[in-house]
Amino acid sequence: MECTIIIPAIRFDKHLLKTIKNLVENTTIGAEKLLIYNGKKGGEKQFIDCIKRKFPNTNLKVITSNVPYNIAHAVNLGFKRAKTKFLVVMDSDVYILEKGWLRKAIKIMKKYPNIGVLGCSVAKYIDRKPEELGFLDKDKKIKICDYAPTIMVTKKSVIEDGCYIDEFFSMHRYDSDWQTTIRSKGYLIAHYRIKHLHVGGVSCDHVFRNKKILNAWLNNEAPGALYFIEKHKKILNKDYYDSVMKEFGKKRKYNKYIFLTKWYFIKFRGKTIRFVKRLLRRY
């Protein structure tokens, strides 16, 4: 095996069940699969029992993190445990729908050795624009971006080049910070989309029911934004740096009510649109 797939998960639910089923069905090359349990303390036994019962004949390995709800710490555990050349970090609510997806991703990584992370879900941009970065290939299927979350393919050598994930970012912004660190080492961040379905927000929905965790996360938003731009100041666009300083520089706490309103609208925008349409039909 030349690849390890790392999936951090806070609980065993229908989304993780379908994630693993689709992963097993559509991964056509041998790959070690590590599930990192980073849910509440005391829940690991039930989690492991569920995995053994549902997947008795697969090579799934479960590792328990001693830092609950910290995705960065969980993924770093996977990085340290993995012995293979290539590594994949996946969210626990992603359904792979393309046969042979991993073989294609690894082929791209081998063809372009300067890629530090190949994202297979969505390309995102922090301080640069898509038209500035372009594509790696003539067919324009592999685009360069600032970071590409959700399904992330990297190499053990990149991680060992000082690119473990900064555990300051326990959940939000951990992937963009990690990939910006990789950018700072001179590697490219690229994107090649595969067929998949990302449910999104499953871990946040569950974790944020705990008001203590939610408040701690929200109060870390402003310090986190400032920490990010100061840490990567040398490679970030100056206009982006100035805009973040303007928004967060004079305050240490983020307006949690404005943020929650935005988050709620984004999370439930589909339901909101359908509800409004039904109302309009009535009148």
Stockholm file with secondary structure:
# STOCKHOLM 1.0

chainA/1-283         MECTIIIPAIRFDKHLLKTIKNLVENTTIGAEKLLIYNGKKGGEKQFIDCIKRKFPNTNLKVITSNVPYNIAHAVNLGFKRAKTKFLVVMDSDVYILEKGWLRKAIKIMKKYPNIGVLGCSVAKYIDRKPEELGFLDKDKKIKICDYAPTIMVTKKSVIEDGCYIDEFFSMHRYDSDWQTTIRSKGYLIAHYRIKHLHVGGVSCDHVFRNKKILNAWLNNEAPGALYFIEKHKKILNKDYYDSVMKEFGKKRKYNKYIFLTKWYFIKFRGKTIRFVKRLLRRY
#=GR chainA/1-283 SS CCEEEEEEESSCCHHHHHHHHHHHHHCCSCCEEEEEECSSTTCHHHHHHHHHHHCTTSCEEEEECSSTTCHHHHHHHHHHHCCSSEEEEECTTEEECSTTHHHHHHHHHHHCTTEEEEESSCCBCSSSCHHHHCBSSTTSCSEECSBCCSEEEEEHHHHTTTCCCCTTCSSTTHHHHHHHHHHHTTCEEEECCCSEEECCCHHHHHHTTSHHHHHHHHHTHHHHHHHHHHHTTTTSCHHHHHHHHHHHTTCSSCCHHHHHHHHHHHHTHHHHHHHHHHHHHHC
#=GC SS_cons         CCEEEEEEESSCCHHHHHHHHHHHHHCCSCCEEEEEECSSTTCHHHHHHHHHHHCTTSCEEEEECSSTTCHHHHHHHHHHHCCSSEEEEECTTEEECSTTHHHHHHHHHHHCTTEEEEESSCCBCSSSCHHHHCBSSTTSCSEECSBCCSEEEEEHHHHTTTCCCCTTCSSTTHHHHHHHHHHHTTCEEEECCCSEEECCCHHHHHHTTSHHHHHHHHHTHHHHHHHHHHHTTTTSCHHHHHHHHHHHTTCSSCCHHHHHHHHHHHHTHHHHHHHHHHHHHHC
//
